[in-house]
Amino acid sequence: MENAFDLGVLRTTVLYLRDQTKVVLNGQLVGEWADSLPGAIAQCCSPTDPVEIDLDGVTCADPAGEKALLALWQAHRCFVCSSLFGRALCAGLGIPVEEGGR
């Protein structure tokens, strides 16, 4: 199809728990969605509060998605993941991941 285009969809759920904030990502960590993620998390989460990023629902990531994950890690965010894709993605970027977290 000549006029076909790709849409990446990323659902972000923010859970404000008693002792931490948990951000659950589902879908494609790509393009503009990925570019806006670190800023969106910074707006809803204090830099001093513990924030856990759950990557179990991420299905793919492009270079913008990898850059977003690195920015979140550099902002001292904690990553949790039990999916093979999420663990491999973080391992490739040198980001430590905690098992599970759910």
C-alpha positions, -999 to 999 in steps of 0.1 A, spaced: 0 0 0 13 34 -10 -3 54 18 3 29 46 20 42 77 31 27 111 17 38 144 36 30 175 15 28 206 28 31 242 5 29 272 20 44 304 3 37 337 15 55 368 6 39 401 12 59 433 19 33 460 25 39 496 63 38 495 71 43 458 57 52 424 55 25 398 54 33 360 41 4 339 49 5 302 30 -15 276 35 -15 239 61 -1 215 88 22 230 94 40 197 96 74 181 78 104 196 63 82 224 98 73 235 111 108 231 85 122 255 87 95 281 115 109 303 99 143 305 64 129 312 78 108 341 97 138 354 65 158 355 45 132 375 73 119 397 96 137 421 133 132 414 138 123 450 110 97 453 117 61 444 103 52 410 101 17 396 99 13 358 81 -19 348 92 -31 313 73 -64 311 48 -50 286 72 -35 262 71 -53 229 98 -34 209 121 -4 211 139 17 185 170 39 191 147 66 206 133 40 231 168 30 240 178 66 246 147 71 268 156 41 289 191 54 294 178 88 304 155 72 330 183 51 343 206 81 345 179 99 365 183 70 391 151 52 382 149 15 391 139 -10 364 120 -43 370 113 -69 344 108 -106 341 102 -107 303 130 -120 281 127 -90 258 129 -64 285 158 -81 302 177 -84 269 170 -48 261 184 -36 294 213 -59 293 223 -46 259 222 -10 273 241 -19 305 210 -11 327 207 -33 358 173 -49 362 156 -63 393 135 -95 388 98 -92 388 85 -64 411 48 -71 406 
